[in-house]
C-alpha cells in the first residue's frame, strides 16, 4: 500500500490539488503546474505527498485511455533520439534517476511521461525502513531537496515480484548494502543483489556514494572500491549474457579521488559512471532548513555535477560512458550536461519542481539540434 490507514484525515485542499495536478497533466500546462499546483502540494509533508501521488497515479492509470493520452502528450517517438550505449538501445537519452521509484512500483506508469529509461532502487538485500522520519525536506527558495532516507526499500524479493511482468520498460537496478551490514561484509550484499536482480534489469548501478548510510562513502576509496567492482565483474563475466555495470559517484570527491575513479574504471573494465549522487555541500543556500543533515539535490547541485562530468570526460579522453544527473531543471541545464560529456542524463528533483513537461522539452531540444 502507498498510504497508511489515516490517509483519510488529509484535508479537502489536498484532494483538490491532486485533481488539478491531473488536470494539469492532461492539459500539459506548465504555468498552472508551477504557479498553482506546486504551492498547494508543497503544503503537505514531502514524503507523504510522494506516497499519495504514487497511489493516485496508480489509480488514475487504471482509467481507460489515460495511459494513451499521457503518452500522446509527453512521449516523443523518434528514432533520431535513440542512443546505443554499452550495448543497450535507449529510446531517448532522458531517464528517471534512482530514488523516485525505489521499489519498482510505478515504472510502467512513469515511463508514459516520456522517459527513455527508469532506474529503480536503491535496493538492498533485506527490507529496511530507513532513517527515522522526518527525513525529506524541500528547499523551495533554492529549488532543492535534502533527503536522509537511508535506503528505505521493501527488499530484493518484493522488488523482483514488481519487475517480473515487465516487458517494455528499460530498467536500471541501483544496488546498495543494508545499514546493519558492516563495510567488511558489504561485498556480500552487493553480490546478493546482483545475482537476484540479474534477470530483471537491463543494467546495474553500484551505489557507494549515498551520504545517508553510515560509512558507505568509505567504499569509494580506491582499494575497497576496486575489490568490490572486481568481485561483481567476475560474476558478471561468467554469465552467458553479461549486463552493463556502472558506478554512481559523489559530487564531493576531489580531483585526486576522481582520478582514482577513472583509473579504477579503466583497470577493472567497468562499463561507465553515473555523475553524480547528492551532495553534503551547503554553500550559498537561502532556505531556512538548509542545515538539515542528508544529501542535497536540485538546482544547487547543477554546477558541481557538470564540473564532475567535464572532469571525467576530459581526463579519460572521452573513453568512459557517463550518465549525467544533478540539478537538471531546464532544457539549458540538460544541454550543458551533454556538452560537458554526458551520453545520457537523468532527472529527479527537476521532475518534481518543473513537472513532466521537462522530459518532452529536453527531447524536443535535442531533435532541434540535429
Helices and strands as residue ranges (DSSP letters): G 7-9, H 12-27, H 30-32, I 33-37, H 38-41, H 46-60, H 66-74, G 79-81, E 83-85, E 88-90, E 94-96, H 107-111, E 117-123, E 136-139, G 140-142, E 144-147, H 156-163, E 171-175, G 183-185, H 186-197, G 198-200, E 203-207, G 216-220, H 222-237, E 244-249, H 255-268, E 272-275, E 295-298, G 299-301, H 302-315, E 321-325, H 331-340, E 344-347, H 349-354, H 357-369
